[in-house]
Amino acid sequence: TKPHLTGNPLLIISLKDKDPLTTVADLAGKTVVVNEGYVADSYMSEQPSIDLVRLSSALVSDGILALQSGRADAFV
């Protein structure tokens, strides 16, 4: 088979009133929310120094709500 995507297809979302998070290294020491079972979950679970929170819901809106409520610093 031939891959359709190459590189890192992940996107880091954070609130605009916080310091920008533009690389995975910026997530060190932060609480990061992912949707359980997706590529972001697999990739972020291998990253050291982050507090990973897995959401059982596949809804992007649940990740945004976690940011807005202060439960997370970033959603990947």
For each residue, the residues with C-beta under 8 A, 3 or more apart:
1:
2:
3: 6
4:
5: 9
6: 3
7:
8: 43
9: 5 39
10: 39 40 43 76
11: 76
12: 21 22 23 24 26 27 74 75 76
13: 63 64 67 74 75 76
14: 18 20 21 67 73 74 75
15: 18 67 68
16:
17:
18: 14 15 21 73
19:
20: 14 26
21: 12 14 18 26 27 30 73 74
22: 12 26
23: 12 26 27
24: 12 27 47
25: 28
26: 12 20 21 22 23 30
27: 12 21 23 24 30 32 44 47 49 50 73 74 76
28: 25 48 49 50
29: 49 50
30: 21 26 27 50 51 73 74
31: 50 51 53 71 72 73 74
32: 27 44 50 51 52 53 72 73 74 75 76
33: 53 54 55 63 66 67 71 72 74 75 76
34: 38 40 41 44 52 53 54 55 63 75 76
35: 38 40 41 54 55 57 58 59 60 62 63
36: 41 54 55 56
37: 41
38: 34 35 41 42 58
39: 9 10 42 43
40: 10 34 35 43 44 76
41: 34 35 36 37 38 44 45 54
42: 38 39 45 46
43: 8 10 39 40 46 47 76
44: 27 32 34 40 41 47 50 52 76
45: 41 42 52
46: 42 43
47: 24 27 43 44 50 52
48: 28
49: 27 28 29
50: 27 28 29 30 31 32 44 47
51: 30 31 32
52: 32 34 44 45 47
53: 31 32 33 34 66 71 72
54: 33 34 35 36 41
55: 33 34 35 36 62 63 66
56: 36
57: 35 62
58: 35 38
59: 35 62 63
60: 35 63 64 75
61: 64 65
62: 35 55 57 59 65 66
63: 13 33 34 35 55 59 60 66 67 72 75
64: 13 60 61 67 68 75
65: 61 62 68 69
66: 33 53 55 62 63 69 71 72 75
67: 13 14 15 33 63 64 71 72 73 74 75
68: 15 64 65
69: 65 66
70:
71: 31 33 53 66 67
72: 31 32 33 53 63 66 67 75
73: 14 18 21 27 30 31 32 67
74: 12 13 14 21 27 30 31 32 33 67
75: 12 13 14 32 33 34 60 63 64 66 67 72
76: 10 11 12 13 27 32 33 34 40 43 44
